Every structure is written in C-alpha cells, then in structure tokens.
Amino acid sequence: MGEEGPPSLEYIQAKDLFPPKELVKEEENLQVPFTVLQGEGVEFLGRAADALIAISNYRLHIKFKDSVIN
C-alpha cells in the first residue's frame, strides 16, 4: 500500500532502563570481595574499623577478619 511507518512496539532491555551506577571506592586498591551475580552492580566499596564494606544493588556485604555478613 503506502509507506511503512516505524514499528508500533519498541524493544527495550532492562539494562537500558536501569544502567549500572558508577563504582565509588574510598581507596583505589580495594577489590570486590565476592563474585558479582548477573545483573548485580557494586556501587560502593569502603573500609570500617576492622571491616571491608561493599554495597550493590542486591546486597550489603561486610567482611570482617574472621567472619562475613552478607
């Protein structure tokens, strides 16, 4: 018939709607102390008195010398 217009549906992936946030580190040498899950994004790494703290969009992870809170 006539000209074809744009498709009536757009395919948008979740990663496009919710892009990962930039990682904020208190110290450059800090490393994420766990395996990151698919879709998870670590947002903050820092130190407390005797612990390493990591915050992601999925979990709060606190690693002490002898134990872990996840």
PDB file of N, H, CA, C and O in Angstrom:
ATOM      1  N   MET A   1       0.824  -1.179   0.000  1.00  0.00           N
ATOM      2  CA  MET A   1       0.000   0.000   0.000  1.00  0.00           C
ATOM      3  C   MET A   1       0.871   1.247   0.000  1.00  0.00           C
ATOM      4  O   MET A   1       1.430   1.593  -1.041  1.00  0.00           O
ATOM      5  N   GLY A   2       1.007   1.936   1.135  1.00  0.00           N
ATOM      6  H   GLY A   2       0.553   1.655   1.981  1.00  0.00           H
ATOM      7  CA  GLY A   2       1.759   3.184   1.207  1.00  0.00           C
ATOM      8  C   GLY A   2       3.092   2.981   1.897  1.00  0.00           C
ATOM      9  O   GLY A   2       3.650   1.883   1.899  1.00  0.00           O
ATOM     10  N   GLU A   3       3.581   4.031   2.470  1.00  0.00           N
ATOM     11  H   GLU A   3       3.128   4.923   2.469  1.00  0.00           H
ATOM     12  CA  GLU A   3       4.865   3.971   3.159  1.00  0.00           C
ATOM     13  C   GLU A   3       4.724   3.232   4.480  1.00  0.00           C
ATOM     14  O   GLU A   3       3.702   3.315   5.160  1.00  0.00           O
ATOM     15  N   GLU A   4       5.775   2.512   4.818  1.00  0.00           N
ATOM     16  H   GLU A   4       6.606   2.445   4.265  1.00  0.00           H
ATOM     17  CA  GLU A   4       5.814   1.809   6.103  1.00  0.00           C
ATOM     18  C   GLU A   4       6.280   2.782   7.180  1.00  0.00           C
ATOM     19  O   GLU A   4       7.283   3.472   6.994  1.00  0.00           O
ATOM     20  N   GLY A   5       5.585   2.845   8.277  1.00  0.00           N
ATOM     21  H   GLY A   5       4.770   2.285   8.429  1.00  0.00           H
ATOM     22  CA  GLY A   5       5.978   3.702   9.391  1.00  0.00           C
ATOM     23  C   GLY A   5       6.874   2.934  10.355  1.00  0.00           C
ATOM     24  O   GLY A   5       7.190   1.768  10.114  1.00  0.00           O
ATOM     25  N   PRO A   6       7.279   3.567  11.428  1.00  0.00           N
ATOM     26  CA  PRO A   6       8.102   2.878  12.429  1.00  0.00           C
ATOM     27  C   PRO A   6       7.278   1.782  13.098  1.00  0.00           C
ATOM     28  O   PRO A   6       6.050   1.861  13.137  1.00  0.00           O
ATOM     29  N   PRO A   7       7.948   0.766  13.619  1.00  0.00           N
ATOM     30  CA  PRO A   7       7.214  -0.310  14.294  1.00  0.00           C
ATOM     31  C   PRO A   7       6.408   0.237  15.469  1.00  0.00           C
ATOM     32  O   PRO A   7       6.795   1.221  16.100  1.00  0.00           O
ATOM     33  N   SER A   8       5.303  -0.403  15.745  1.00  0.00           N
ATOM     34  H   SER A   8       4.989  -1.202  15.232  1.00  0.00           H
ATOM     35  CA  SER A   8       4.434   0.083  16.808  1.00  0.00           C
ATOM     36  C   SER A   8       4.951  -0.314  18.199  1.00  0.00           C
ATOM     37  O   SER A   8       4.524   0.250  19.206  1.00  0.00           O
ATOM     38  N   LEU A   9       5.859  -1.273  18.250  1.00  0.00           N
ATOM     39  H   LEU A   9       6.207  -1.732  17.432  1.00  0.00           H
ATOM     40  CA  LEU A   9       6.419  -1.702  19.522  1.00  0.00           C
ATOM     41  C   LEU A   9       7.919  -1.445  19.531  1.00  0.00           C
ATOM     42  O   LEU A   9       8.596  -1.637  18.521  1.00  0.00           O
ATOM     43  N   GLU A  10       8.425  -1.017  20.656  1.00  0.00           N
ATOM     44  H   GLU A  10       7.875  -0.861  21.476  1.00  0.00           H
ATOM     45  CA  GLU A  10       9.861  -0.851  20.810  1.00  0.00           C
ATOM     46  C   GLU A  10      10.338  -1.892  21.807  1.00  0.00           C
ATOM     47  O   GLU A  10       9.675  -2.169  22.807  1.00  0.00           O
ATOM     48  N   TYR A  11      11.490  -2.460  21.520  1.00  0.00           N
ATOM     49  H   TYR A  11      12.028  -2.235  20.708  1.00  0.00           H
ATOM     50  CA  TYR A  11      12.060  -3.468  22.400  1.00  0.00           C
ATOM     51  C   TYR A  11      13.123  -2.799  23.266  1.00  0.00           C
ATOM     52  O   TYR A  11      14.171  -2.378  22.777  1.00  0.00           O
ATOM     53  N   ILE A  12      12.831  -2.713  24.546  1.00  0.00           N
ATOM     54  H   ILE A  12      11.979  -3.055  24.943  1.00  0.00           H
ATOM     55  CA  ILE A  12      13.732  -2.061  25.487  1.00  0.00           C
ATOM     56  C   ILE A  12      14.170  -3.114  26.499  1.00  0.00           C
ATOM     57  O   ILE A  12      13.344  -3.807  27.094  1.00  0.00           O
ATOM     58  N   GLN A  13      15.469  -3.220  26.679  1.00  0.00           N
ATOM     59  H   GLN A  13      16.139  -2.657  26.196  1.00  0.00           H
ATOM     60  CA  GLN A  13      16.004  -4.158  27.655  1.00  0.00           C
ATOM     61  C   GLN A  13      16.163  -3.463  29.002  1.00  0.00           C
ATOM     62  O   GLN A  13      16.330  -2.245  29.066  1.00  0.00           O
ATOM     63  N   ALA A  14      16.109  -4.242  30.071  1.00  0.00           N
ATOM     64  H   ALA A  14      15.973  -5.232  30.020  1.00  0.00           H
ATOM     65  CA  ALA A  14      16.219  -3.684  31.419  1.00  0.00           C
ATOM     66  C   ALA A  14      17.527  -2.920  31.599  1.00  0.00           C
ATOM     67  O   ALA A  14      17.551  -1.901  32.289  1.00  0.00           O
ATOM     68  N   LYS A  15      18.616  -3.396  30.991  1.00  0.00           N
ATOM     69  H   LYS A  15      18.597  -4.224  30.431  1.00  0.00           H
ATOM     70  CA  LYS A  15      19.896  -2.705  31.152  1.00  0.00           C
ATOM     71  C   LYS A  15      19.851  -1.294  30.564  1.00  0.00           C
ATOM     72  O   LYS A  15      20.626  -0.430  30.973  1.00  0.00           O
ATOM     73  N   ASP A  16      18.948  -1.054  29.604  1.00  0.00           N
ATOM     74  H   ASP A  16      18.318  -1.756  29.272  1.00  0.00           H
ATOM     75  CA  ASP A  16      18.800   0.280  29.032  1.00  0.00           C
ATOM     76  C   ASP A  16      17.981   1.191  29.953  1.00  0.00           C
ATOM     77  O   ASP A  16      18.218   2.398  30.008  1.00  0.00           O
ATOM     78  N   LEU A  17      17.025   0.612  30.668  1.00  0.00           N
ATOM     79  H   LEU A  17      16.832  -0.368  30.623  1.00  0.00           H
ATOM     80  CA  LEU A  17      16.195   1.396  31.587  1.00  0.00           C
ATOM     81  C   LEU A  17      16.919   1.712  32.889  1.00  0.00           C
ATOM     82  O   LEU A  17      16.741   2.783  33.469  1.00  0.00           O
ATOM     83  N   PHE A  18      17.739   0.762  33.342  1.00  0.00           N
ATOM     84  H   PHE A  18      17.883  -0.108  32.872  1.00  0.00           H
ATOM     85  CA  PHE A  18      18.437   0.892  34.617  1.00  0.00           C
ATOM     86  C   PHE A  18      19.930   0.685  34.407  1.00  0.00           C
ATOM     87  O   PHE A  18      20.450  -0.374  34.760  1.00  0.00           O
ATOM     88  N   PRO A  19      20.635   1.659  33.844  1.00  0.00           N
ATOM     89  CA  PRO A  19      22.068   1.480  33.609  1.00  0.00           C
ATOM     90  C   PRO A  19      22.815   1.371  34.929  1.00  0.00           C
ATOM     91  O   PRO A  19      22.394   1.963  35.923  1.00  0.00           O
ATOM     92  N   PRO A  20      23.920   0.625  34.958  1.00  0.00           N
ATOM     93  CA  PRO A  20      24.663   0.467  36.215  1.00  0.00           C
ATOM     94  C   PRO A  20      25.241   1.799  36.689  1.00  0.00           C
ATOM     95  O   PRO A  20      25.647   2.642  35.889  1.00  0.00           O
ATOM     96  N   LYS A  21      25.266   1.960  38.005  1.00  0.00           N
ATOM     97  H   LYS A  21      24.936   1.275  38.654  1.00  0.00           H
ATOM     98  CA  LYS A  21      25.844   3.168  38.585  1.00  0.00           C
ATOM     99  C   LYS A  21      27.363   3.018  38.647  1.00  0.00           C
ATOM    100  O   LYS A  21      27.887   1.904  38.670  1.00  0.00           O
ATOM    101  N   GLU A  22      28.044   4.124  38.673  1.00  0.00           N
ATOM    102  H   GLU A  22      27.619   5.028  38.654  1.00  0.00           H
ATOM    103  CA  GLU A  22      29.496   4.107  38.732  1.00  0.00           C
ATOM    104  C   GLU A  22      29.954   3.679  40.123  1.00  0.00           C
ATOM    105  O   GLU A  22      29.384   4.104  41.128  1.00  0.00           O
ATOM    106  N   LEU A  23      30.987   2.835  40.176  1.00  0.00           N
ATOM    107  H   LEU A  23      31.450   2.489  39.360  1.00  0.00           H
ATOM    108  CA  LEU A  23      31.525   2.336  41.438  1.00  0.00           C
ATOM    109  C   LEU A  23      32.271   3.456  42.155  1.00  0.00           C
ATOM    110  O   LEU A  23      33.120   4.131  41.572  1.00  0.00           O
ATOM    111  N   VAL A  24      31.934   3.642  43.442  1.00  0.00           N
ATOM    112  H   VAL A  24      31.244   3.094  43.915  1.00  0.00           H
ATOM    113  CA  VAL A  24      32.610   4.632  44.282  1.00  0.00           C
ATOM    114  C   VAL A  24      33.487   3.855  45.258  1.00  0.00           C
ATOM    115  O   VAL A  24      32.992   3.013  46.007  1.00  0.00           O
ATOM    116  N   LYS A  25      34.802   4.140  45.249  1.00  0.00           N
ATOM    117  H   LYS A  25      35.204   4.824  44.640  1.00  0.00           H
ATOM    118  CA  LYS A  25      35.744   3.475  46.146  1.00  0.00           C
ATOM    119  C   LYS A  25      36.362   4.508  47.082  1.00  0.00           C
ATOM    120  O   LYS A  25      36.745   5.597  46.655  1.00  0.00           O
ATOM    121  N   GLU A  26      36.455   4.153  48.366  1.00  0.00           N
ATOM    122  H   GLU A  26      36.144   3.268  48.712  1.00  0.00           H
ATOM    123  CA  GLU A  26      37.155   5.025  49.310  1.00  0.00           C
ATOM    124  C   GLU A  26      38.655   5.002  49.050  1.00  0.00           C
ATOM    125  O   GLU A  26      39.339   6.010  49.222  1.00  0.00           O
ATOM    126  N   GLU A  27      39.165   3.833  48.629  1.00  0.00           N
ATOM    127  H   GLU A  27      38.609   3.014  48.489  1.00  0.00           H
ATOM    128  CA  GLU A  27      40.579   3.676  48.314  1.00  0.00           C
ATOM    129  C   GLU A  27      40.685   2.944  46.979  1.00  0.00           C
ATOM    130  O   GLU A  27      39.923   2.012  46.723  1.00  0.00           O
ATOM    131  N   GLU A  28      41.607   3.352  46.139  1.00  0.00           N
ATOM    132  H   GLU A  28      42.225   4.110  46.347  1.00  0.00           H
ATOM    133  CA  GLU A  28      41.739   2.761  44.806  1.00  0.00           C
ATOM    134  C   GLU A  28      42.109   1.285  44.831  1.00  0.00           C
ATOM    135  O   GLU A  28      41.739   0.550  43.915  1.00  0.00           O
ATOM    136  N   ASN A  29      42.834   0.827  45.860  1.00  0.00           N
ATOM    137  H   ASN A  29      43.135   1.425  46.604  1.00  0.00           H
ATOM    138  CA  ASN A  29      43.303  -0.558  45.889  1.00  0.00           C
ATOM    139  C   ASN A  29      42.259  -1.550  46.390  1.00  0.00           C
ATOM    140  O   ASN A  29      42.550  -2.745  46.437  1.00  0.00           O
ATOM    141  N   LEU A  30      41.073  -1.121  46.763  1.00  0.00           N
ATOM    142  H   LEU A  30      40.837  -0.150  46.725  1.00  0.00           H
ATOM    143  CA  LEU A  30      40.035  -2.025  47.259  1.00  0.00           C
ATOM    144  C   LEU A  30      39.484  -2.884  46.124  1.00  0.00           C
ATOM    145  O   LEU A  30      39.320  -2.415  44.998  1.00  0.00           O
ATOM    146  N   GLN A  31      39.201  -4.153  46.439  1.00  0.00           N
ATOM    147  H   GLN A  31      39.335  -4.534  47.354  1.00  0.00           H
ATOM    148  CA  GLN A  31      38.650  -5.101  45.474  1.00  0.00           C
ATOM    149  C   GLN A  31      37.311  -5.631  45.993  1.00  0.00           C
ATOM    150  O   GLN A  31      37.110  -5.749  47.202  1.00  0.00           O
ATOM    151  N   VAL A  32      36.407  -5.945  45.079  1.00  0.00           N
ATOM    152  H   VAL A  32      36.570  -5.848  44.097  1.00  0.00           H
ATOM    153  CA  VAL A  32      35.109  -6.519  45.447  1.00  0.00           C
ATOM    154  C   VAL A  32      35.364  -7.902  46.051  1.00  0.00           C
ATOM    155  O   VAL A  32      35.982  -8.741  45.396  1.00  0.00           O
ATOM    156  N   PRO A  33      34.903  -8.165  47.289  1.00  0.00           N
ATOM    157  CA  PRO A  33      35.243  -9.402  47.999  1.00  0.00           C
ATOM    158  C   PRO A  33      34.328 -10.595  47.696  1.00  0.00           C
ATOM    159  O   PRO A  33      34.346 -11.582  48.432  1.00  0.00           O
ATOM    160  N   PHE A  34      33.546 -10.521  46.645  1.00  0.00           N
ATOM    161  H   PHE A  34      33.531  -9.719  46.048  1.00  0.00           H
ATOM    162  CA  PHE A  34      32.640 -11.618  46.306  1.00  0.00           C
ATOM    163  C   PHE A  34      32.459 -11.672  44.798  1.00  0.00           C
ATOM    164  O   PHE A  34      32.796 -10.730  44.081  1.00  0.00           O
ATOM    165  N   THR A  35      31.915 -12.799  44.329  1.00  0.00           N
ATOM    166  H   THR A  35      31.641 -13.564  44.911  1.00  0.00           H
ATOM    167  CA  THR A  35      31.607 -12.941  42.909  1.00  0.00           C
ATOM    168  C   THR A  35      30.304 -12.209  42.622  1.00  0.00           C
ATOM    169  O   THR A  35      29.284 -12.472  43.259  1.00  0.00           O
ATOM    170  N   VAL A  36      30.337 -11.302  41.676  1.00  0.00           N
ATOM    171  H   VAL A  36      31.166 -11.088  41.158  1.00  0.00           H
ATOM    172  CA  VAL A  36      29.169 -10.492  41.337  1.00  0.00           C
ATOM    173  C   VAL A  36      28.194 -11.334  40.509  1.00  0.00           C
ATOM    174  O   VAL A  36      28.592 -11.998  39.551  1.00  0.00           O
ATOM    175  N   LEU A  37      26.921 -11.298  40.888  1.00  0.00           N
ATOM    176  H   LEU A  37      26.598 -10.759  41.666  1.00  0.00           H
ATOM    177  CA  LEU A  37      25.889 -12.044  40.174  1.00  0.00           C
ATOM    178  C   LEU A  37      25.494 -11.321  38.889  1.00  0.00           C
ATOM    179  O   LEU A  37      25.719 -10.119  38.741  1.00  0.00           O
ATOM    180  N   GLN A  38      24.906 -12.070  37.971  1.00  0.00           N
ATOM    181  H   GLN A  38      24.724 -13.045  38.091  1.00  0.00           H
ATOM    182  CA  GLN A  38      24.433 -11.459  36.731  1.00  0.00           C
ATOM    183  C   GLN A  38      23.356 -10.416  37.064  1.00  0.00           C
ATOM    184  O   GLN A  38      22.398 -10.714  37.778  1.00  0.00           O
ATOM    185  N   GLY A  39      23.514  -9.229  36.557  1.00  0.00           N
ATOM    186  H   GLY A  39      24.291  -8.987  35.976  1.00  0.00           H
ATOM    187  CA  GLY A  39      22.568  -8.158  36.833  1.00  0.00           C
ATOM    188  C   GLY A  39      22.891  -7.342  38.066  1.00  0.00           C
ATOM    189  O   GLY A  39      22.271  -6.306  38.308  1.00  0.00           O
ATOM    190  N   GLU A  40      23.861  -7.802  38.851  1.00  0.00           N
ATOM    191  H   GLU A  40      24.364  -8.644  38.655  1.00  0.00           H
ATOM    192  CA  GLU A  40      24.254  -7.086  40.063  1.00  0.00           C
ATOM    193  C   GLU A  40      25.322  -6.052  39.715  1.00  0.00           C
ATOM    194  O   GLU A  40      26.183  -6.296  38.870  1.00  0.00           O
ATOM    195  N   GLY A  41      25.259  -4.916  40.362  1.00  0.00           N
ATOM    196  H   GLY A  41      24.559  -4.717  41.048  1.00  0.00           H
ATOM    197  CA  GLY A  41      26.268  -3.882  40.161  1.00  0.00           C
ATOM    198  C   GLY A  41      26.732  -3.342  41.495  1.00  0.00           C
ATOM    199  O   GLY A  41      25.926  -2.828  42.270  1.00  0.00           O
ATOM    200  N   VAL A  42      28.022  -3.451  41.775  1.00  0.00           N
ATOM    201  H   VAL A  42      28.677  -3.869  41.145  1.00  0.00           H
ATOM    202  CA  VAL A  42      28.577  -2.921  43.025  1.00  0.00           C
ATOM    203  C   VAL A  42      28.652  -1.407  42.897  1.00  0.00           C
ATOM    204  O   VAL A  42      29.167  -0.883  41.910  1.00  0.00           O
ATOM    205  N   GLU A  43      28.137  -0.714  43.899  1.00  0.00           N
ATOM    206  H   GLU A  43      27.719  -1.140  44.701  1.00  0.00           H
ATOM    207  CA  GLU A  43      28.055   0.742  43.857  1.00  0.00           C
ATOM    208  C   GLU A  43      29.023   1.426  44.810  1.00  0.00           C
ATOM    209  O   GLU A  43      29.415   2.568  44.571  1.00  0.00           O
ATOM    210  N   PHE A  44      29.423   0.739  45.904  1.00  0.00           N
ATOM    211  H   PHE A  44      29.104  -0.189  46.099  1.00  0.00           H
ATOM    212  CA  PHE A  44      30.296   1.357  46.894  1.00  0.00           C
ATOM    213  C   PHE A  44      31.228   0.332  47.512  1.00  0.00           C
ATOM    214  O   PHE A  44      30.806  -0.777  47.837  1.00  0.00           O
ATOM    215  N   LEU A  45      32.491   0.695  47.676  1.00  0.00           N
ATOM    216  H   LEU A  45      32.834   1.596  47.411  1.00  0.00           H
ATOM    217  CA  LEU A  45      33.474  -0.102  48.411  1.00  0.00           C
ATOM    218  C   LEU A  45      34.161   0.824  49.403  1.00  0.00           C
ATOM    219  O   LEU A  45      34.629   1.903  49.040  1.00  0.00           O
ATOM    220  N   GLY A  46      34.217   0.394  50.658  1.00  0.00           N
ATOM    221  H   GLY A  46      33.837  -0.483  50.954  1.00  0.00           H
ATOM    222  CA  GLY A  46      34.867   1.220  51.664  1.00  0.00           C
ATOM    223  C   GLY A  46      35.347   0.396  52.839  1.00  0.00           C
ATOM    224  O   GLY A  46      35.119  -0.812  52.902  1.00  0.00           O
ATOM    225  N   ARG A  47      36.009   1.052  53.760  1.00  0.00           N
ATOM    226  H   ARG A  47      36.195   2.033  53.709  1.00  0.00           H
ATOM    227  CA  ARG A  47      36.533   0.385  54.952  1.00  0.00           C
ATOM    228  C   ARG A  47      35.859   0.950  56.198  1.00  0.00           C
ATOM    229  O   ARG A  47      35.505   2.127  56.266  1.00  0.00           O
ATOM    230  N   ALA A  48      35.696   0.061  57.182  1.00  0.00           N
ATOM    231  H   ALA A  48      35.984  -0.895  57.126  1.00  0.00           H
ATOM    232  CA  ALA A  48      35.286   0.456  58.528  1.00  0.00           C
ATOM    233  C   ALA A  48      36.472   0.125  59.437  1.00  0.00           C
ATOM    234  O   ALA A  48      37.551  -0.184  58.933  1.00  0.00           O
ATOM    235  N   ALA A  49      36.304   0.182  60.739  1.00  0.00           N
ATOM    236  H   ALA A  49      35.427   0.434  61.149  1.00  0.00           H
ATOM    237  CA  ALA A  49      37.406  -0.047  61.675  1.00  0.00           C
ATOM    238  C   ALA A  49      38.152  -1.346  61.365  1.00  0.00           C
ATOM    239  O   ALA A  49      39.361  -1.319  61.137  1.00  0.00           O
ATOM    240  N   ASP A  50      37.463  -2.462  61.353  1.00  0.00           N
ATOM    241  H   ASP A  50      36.480  -2.484  61.537  1.00  0.00           H
ATOM    242  CA  ASP A  50      38.091  -3.758  61.081  1.00  0.00           C
ATOM    243  C   ASP A  50      37.335  -4.514  60.001  1.00  0.00           C
ATOM    244  O   ASP A  50      37.263  -5.742  60.057  1.00  0.00           O
ATOM    245  N   ALA A  51      36.770  -3.820  59.020  1.00  0.00           N
ATOM    246  H   ALA A  51      36.829  -2.823  58.975  1.00  0.00           H
ATOM    247  CA  ALA A  51      35.940  -4.498  58.030  1.00  0.00           C
ATOM    248  C   ALA A  51      36.037  -3.815  56.668  1.00  0.00           C
ATOM    249  O   ALA A  51      36.441  -2.658  56.546  1.00  0.00           O
ATOM    250  N   LEU A  52      35.653  -4.573  55.665  1.00  0.00           N
ATOM    251  H   LEU A  52      35.325  -5.513  55.764  1.00  0.00           H
ATOM    252  CA  LEU A  52      35.500  -4.066  54.302  1.00  0.00           C
ATOM    253  C   LEU A  52      34.000  -4.072  54.002  1.00  0.00           C
ATOM    254  O   LEU A  52      33.328  -5.078  54.229  1.00  0.00           O
ATOM    255  N   ILE A  53      33.480  -2.967  53.500  1.00  0.00           N
ATOM    256  H   ILE A  53      34.027  -2.150  53.316  1.00  0.00           H
ATOM    257  CA  ILE A  53      32.044  -2.851  53.230  1.00  0.00           C
ATOM    258  C   ILE A  53      31.837  -2.685  51.734  1.00  0.00           C
ATOM    259  O   ILE A  53      32.465  -1.839  51.097  1.00  0.00           O
ATOM    260  N   ALA A  54      30.940  -3.513  51.176  1.00  0.00           N
ATOM    261  H   ALA A  54      30.430  -4.200  51.694  1.00  0.00           H
ATOM    262  CA  ALA A  54      30.567  -3.409  49.765  1.00  0.00           C
ATOM    263  C   ALA A  54      29.046  -3.323  49.687  1.00  0.00           C
ATOM    264  O   ALA A  54      28.336  -4.108  50.315  1.00  0.00           O
ATOM    265  N   ILE A  55      28.560  -2.370  48.915  1.00  0.00           N
ATOM    266  H   ILE A  55      29.137  -1.732  48.404  1.00  0.00           H
ATOM    267  CA  ILE A  55      27.120  -2.206  48.723  1.00  0.00           C
ATOM    268  C   ILE A  55      26.832  -2.332  47.230  1.00  0.00           C
ATOM    269  O   ILE A  55      27.442  -1.646  46.409  1.00  0.00           O
ATOM    270  N   SER A  56      25.897  -3.215  46.888  1.00  0.00           N
ATOM    271  H   SER A  56      25.402  -3.772  47.554  1.00  0.00           H
ATOM    272  CA  SER A  56      25.490  -3.370  45.498  1.00  0.00           C
ATOM    273  C   SER A  56      23.989  -3.115  45.402  1.00  0.00           C
ATOM    274  O   SER A  56      23.329  -2.817  46.397  1.00  0.00           O
ATOM    275  N   ASN A  57      23.471  -3.236  44.202  1.00  0.00           N
ATOM    276  H   ASN A  57      24.007  -3.479  43.393  1.00  0.00           H
ATOM    277  CA  ASN A  57      22.031  -3.090  44.026  1.00  0.00           C
ATOM    278  C   ASN A  57      21.278  -4.319  44.535  1.00  0.00           C
ATOM    279  O   ASN A  57      20.050  -4.371  44.468  1.00  0.00           O
ATOM    280  N   TYR A  58      22.017  -5.304  45.041  1.00  0.00           N
ATOM    281  H   TYR A  58      23.014  -5.262  45.095  1.00  0.00           H
ATOM    282  CA  TYR A  58      21.416  -6.554  45.503  1.00  0.00           C
ATOM    283  C   TYR A  58      21.724  -6.873  46.957  1.00  0.00           C
ATOM    284  O   TYR A  58      20.912  -7.506  47.632  1.00  0.00           O
ATOM    285  N   ARG A  59      22.878  -6.449  47.453  1.00  0.00           N
ATOM    286  H   ARG A  59      23.538  -5.935  46.905  1.00  0.00           H
ATOM    287  CA  ARG A  59      23.281  -6.870  48.796  1.00  0.00           C
ATOM    288  C   ARG A  59      24.140  -5.833  49.513  1.00  0.00           C
ATOM    289  O   ARG A  59      24.718  -4.931  48.907  1.00  0.00           O
ATOM    290  N   LEU A  60      24.195  -6.005  50.830  1.00  0.00           N
ATOM    291  H   LEU A  60      23.726  -6.738  51.322  1.00  0.00           H
ATOM    292  CA  LEU A  60      25.135  -5.315  51.694  1.00  0.00           C
ATOM    293  C   LEU A  60      26.089  -6.395  52.185  1.00  0.00           C
ATOM    294  O   LEU A  60      25.652  -7.360  52.812  1.00  0.00           O
ATOM    295  N   HIS A  61      27.369  -6.253  51.918  1.00  0.00           N
ATOM    296  H   HIS A  61      27.724  -5.469  51.409  1.00  0.00           H
ATOM    297  CA  HIS A  61      28.371  -7.268  52.252  1.00  0.00           C
ATOM    298  C   HIS A  61      29.395  -6.626  53.178  1.00  0.00           C
ATOM    299  O   HIS A  61      30.023  -5.629  52.820  1.00  0.00           O
ATOM    300  N   ILE A  62      29.566  -7.202  54.378  1.00  0.00           N
ATOM    301  H   ILE A  62      29.056  -8.011  54.669  1.00  0.00           H
ATOM    302  CA  ILE A  62      30.549  -6.711  55.344  1.00  0.00           C
ATOM    303  C   ILE A  62      31.495  -7.858  55.660  1.00  0.00           C
ATOM    304  O   ILE A  62      31.086  -8.893  56.187  1.00  0.00           O
ATOM    305  N   LYS A  63      32.760  -7.660  55.333  1.00  0.00           N
ATOM    306  H   LYS A  63      33.092  -6.819  54.906  1.00  0.00           H
ATOM    307  CA  LYS A  63      33.758  -8.711  55.553  1.00  0.00           C
ATOM    308  C   LYS A  63      34.685  -8.299  56.685  1.00  0.00           C
ATOM    309  O   LYS A  63      35.460  -7.350  56.563  1.00  0.00           O
ATOM    310  N   PHE A  64      34.590  -9.041  57.803  1.00  0.00           N
ATOM    311  H   PHE A  64      33.961  -9.812  57.902  1.00  0.00           H
ATOM    312  CA  PHE A  64      35.481  -8.841  58.933  1.00  0.00           C
ATOM    313  C   PHE A  64      36.675  -9.769  58.776  1.00  0.00           C
ATOM    314  O   PHE A  64      36.734 -10.546  57.823  1.00  0.00           O
ATOM    315  N   LYS A  65      37.626  -9.699  59.699  1.00  0.00           N
ATOM    316  H   LYS A  65      37.579  -9.068  60.474  1.00  0.00           H
ATOM    317  CA  LYS A  65      38.791 -10.582  59.623  1.00  0.00           C
ATOM    318  C   LYS A  65      38.389 -12.053  59.724  1.00  0.00           C
ATOM    319  O   LYS A  65      38.916 -12.893  58.993  1.00  0.00           O
ATOM    320  N   ASP A  66      37.457 -12.366  60.627  1.00  0.00           N
ATOM    321  H   ASP A  66      37.030 -11.684  61.220  1.00  0.00           H
ATOM    322  CA  ASP A  66      37.094 -13.754  60.891  1.00  0.00           C
ATOM    323  C   ASP A  66      35.687 -14.144  60.463  1.00  0.00           C
ATOM    324  O   ASP A  66      35.313 -15.309  60.598  1.00  0.00           O
ATOM    325  N   SER A  67      34.898 -13.212  59.954  1.00  0.00           N
ATOM    326  H   SER A  67      35.202 -12.265  59.844  1.00  0.00           H
ATOM    327  CA  SER A  67      33.521 -13.541  59.592  1.00  0.00           C
ATOM    328  C   SER A  67      33.022 -12.635  58.478  1.00  0.00           C
ATOM    329  O   SER A  67      33.664 -11.653  58.105  1.00  0.00           O
ATOM    330  N   VAL A  68      31.849 -13.001  57.956  1.00  0.00           N
ATOM    331  H   VAL A  68      31.327 -13.799  58.258  1.00  0.00           H
ATOM    332  CA  VAL A  68      31.225 -12.250  56.859  1.00  0.00           C
ATOM    333  C   VAL A  68      29.750 -12.086  57.132  1.00  0.00           C
ATOM    334  O   VAL A  68      29.092 -13.031  57.566  1.00  0.00           O
ATOM    335  N   ILE A  69      29.215 -10.898  56.883  1.00  0.00           N
ATOM    336  H   ILE A  69      29.750 -10.130  56.530  1.00  0.00           H
ATOM    337  CA  ILE A  69      27.774 -10.663  56.905  1.00  0.00           C
ATOM    338  C   ILE A  69      27.385 -10.331  55.457  1.00  0.00           C
ATOM    339  O   ILE A  69      27.915  -9.401  54.850  1.00  0.00           O
ATOM    340  N   ASN A  70      26.460 -11.106  54.937  1.00  0.00           N
ATOM    341  H   ASN A  70      26.030 -11.862  55.430  1.00  0.00           H
ATOM    342  CA  ASN A  70      26.076 -10.937  53.531  1.00  0.00           C
ATOM    343  C   ASN A  70      24.574 -10.809  53.444  1.00  0.00           C
ATOM    344  O   ASN A  70      24.030 -10.658  52.350  1.00  0.00           O
TER     345      ASN A  70
END
